[in-house]
Amino acid sequence: MSDYVVEWAGGPVKSIKKGFKAAAIEAGLPDVSPHVLRHTAAVHMAEAGVSMEEIAQFLGHSNSRITESVYARYSPDHLRKAADALEFE
């Protein structure tokens, strides 16, 4: 436990951006940013069938319409009704 929200070696981290960038480069992922991780998490949730409302809450969106406009296409149920209408027996 520490007095700091984010720490390294018992002291405060001076720059989270620099620390994240260094960790990403060390991991061989130089183009990864916190935004990319956030987007990836939301896509995985949508692909797993998590509701847009829940994803919106998780991401802190005040309106689920924002979430739907970006992430609905990754949901397995997105456009399912439209696709089912075209099935022939």
Residue pairs with C-beta under 8 A, 6 or more apart in sequence:
2 10
4 11
4 12
4 13
6 12
6 13
6 16
6 19
7 13
8 19
13 19
20 33
20 34
24 30
24 31
24 32
24 33
38 59
41 58
42 55
42 58
42 59
42 67
42 70
42 71
43 71
43 74
45 54
45 55
45 58
45 71
46 52
46 55
46 71
46 72
46 74
46 75
47 74
47 75
47 76
49 75
49 76
49 77
52 64
52 67
52 68
52 71
52 72
52 75
53 64
53 67
55 64
55 67
55 71
56 63
56 64
56 66
56 67
59 67
61 67
72 78
